[in-house]
Amino acid sequence: MREQIRSQPGHEDFLPGEPTYQQITAAPAHDQALIYLAATDKGGLAFMLPPARAGAPRGQPLALDLPALTWDLVGDWLVRPDEERRVAGGWRRSTGESTTRSPSSISGANAVP
C-alpha cells in the first residue's frame, strides 16, 4: 500500500521509513507507558511498553489479550448512528465532524492501525 501511495505525484516521500524498536521505546516520556491497540473481527490485543520506574530502565513489553476489542466495538467508539443512520455520537461526533454521513460511507473507520 505504501508503494502505491508513493507512486502518486507529490507523495514520493510518504512514510519514508519505519521506526526502529529503539526509536519506539524512546518515544514516550520516561515515566509514561506506550500502548498500541489492535482490533480484529475476532478480538484484539494490546502491546504495552511499561514506564520506567525511579532509576530503573523500562520493563519488557507485554502483550495483553483483549477478546472483546473487535472492529465492531472500535466502530461504535468512532461512530454511533441513530435510527435514521445519522451520526449521533461517538468520537467523530465529539470532534465536530458532519452528522449527515452514514457509517457505511466511512467503512474504513473500523480499522485500527
Helices and strands as residue ranges (DSSP letters): H 2-6, H 21-26, E 34-40, E 43-49, E 62-66, H 71-78, E 80-81, E 87-89, H 91-94, G 103-110
